[in-house]
Amino acid sequence: MTISFEDFMAVDIRVGRITRAEPFPEARKPAIKLWVDFGPELGEKKSSAQITRHYDVETLPGRKVLAVVNFPPRQIGPVMSEVLVLGVPDADGEVVLLKPDLDVPVGGRMY
């Protein structure tokens, strides 16, 4: 399926820094609750991510990630997920988080 450039620009993908991570034992599939800071314009948003294979709650804070910030909030068990943190599958289908490869400010929009 081909989309227009306008369709692409409608998806607001921003850089955020994980400020806090907690186990999410209530999730149907193993997951971690995340709080991500997107800077003064958007502030801190909550999410959950099925990233337990490669990441743990102790090492996630401080890590920069990319996330879609303009999807409607979605209830995931007891957590209201406000953003979709982005990742790609490794060879086993486990999530690897997407991040900028250089230091960039939080809140920066992907283009």
C-alpha positions in Angstrom: 0.0 0.0 0.0 1.3 3.4 -0.9 0.6 6.4 1.3 1.0 10.1 0.6 3.6 12.3 2.2 0.7 14.1 4.0 -0.3 10.7 5.5 3.2 10.1 6.7 3.4 13.6 8.3 0.1 12.9 10.2 2.1 10.4 12.3 3.8 12.4 15.0 7.0 10.5 16.0 9.1 12.1 18.7 12.3 11.4 20.7 11.7 10.8 24.4 13.8 9.8 27.4 12.5 7.0 29.7 12.3 8.5 33.2 10.9 5.4 35.0 10.3 1.8 34.2 8.3 -0.8 36.3 7.3 -4.4 36.0 3.9 -5.0 34.5 2.8 -8.4 35.9 -0.9 -7.8 35.1 -0.1 -7.7 31.3 -1.3 -10.7 29.3 2.2 -11.0 27.6 5.4 -10.0 29.5 5.7 -6.2 29.5 7.2 -3.2 31.2 5.4 0.0 32.2 7.3 3.1 30.9 7.2 6.8 31.7 8.7 8.8 28.9 9.6 12.5 28.9 9.1 14.3 25.6 10.2 17.8 26.8 8.2 20.9 27.7 5.8 20.8 24.8 4.4 17.3 25.5 5.6 16.5 28.9 5.8 12.9 30.4 3.6 10.2 28.9 2.9 6.6 30.0 3.2 3.5 27.9 3.7 -0.2 28.2 6.0 -2.3 26.0 6.6 -6.0 25.5 10.4 -5.6 25.7 11.3 -8.0 28.5 13.6 -10.2 26.4 16.3 -7.5 25.9 15.5 -4.9 28.6 14.9 -4.7 32.3 13.5 -2.0 34.5 16.9 -1.1 36.1 18.6 -0.3 32.8 15.8 1.5 30.9 15.7 4.9 32.7 17.8 7.5 30.8 17.5 5.6 27.5 16.2 7.6 24.6 13.5 6.1 22.4 11.2 7.0 19.5 7.5 6.9 20.0 4.2 7.8 18.2 2.7 10.6 20.4 -0.6 11.3 18.5 -2.5 8.0 18.7 -5.5 8.1 21.1 -4.8 6.7 24.6 -5.4 3.0 24.9 -6.3 1.0 28.0 -3.9 -2.0 28.5 -5.0 -3.7 31.6 -4.8 -1.2 34.5 -2.5 1.1 32.5 -3.7 3.9 30.1 -1.0 3.9 27.4 -0.6 7.4 26.0 2.1 6.8 23.4 3.4 3.9 21.3 7.1 3.3 21.9 8.6 2.0 18.6 10.7 -1.1 18.0 11.6 -3.7 15.4 11.9 -7.5 15.7 15.2 -9.3 16.2 15.8 -12.6 14.5 13.6 -14.3 17.1 10.8 -11.8 16.8 11.6 -10.1 20.1 11.3 -6.3 20.3 14.4 -4.1 19.9 13.7 -0.4 20.7 14.3 2.3 18.1 16.5 5.2 19.2 18.5 8.0 17.7 22.2 7.1 17.1 23.4 10.5 18.1 22.5 12.7 21.1 19.4 14.7 20.2 17.1 16.8 22.4 13.9 15.2 23.7 10.8 16.3 22.0 12.4 16.4 18.5 10.0 15.3 15.8 11.0 12.7 13.2 11.0 13.8 9.6 
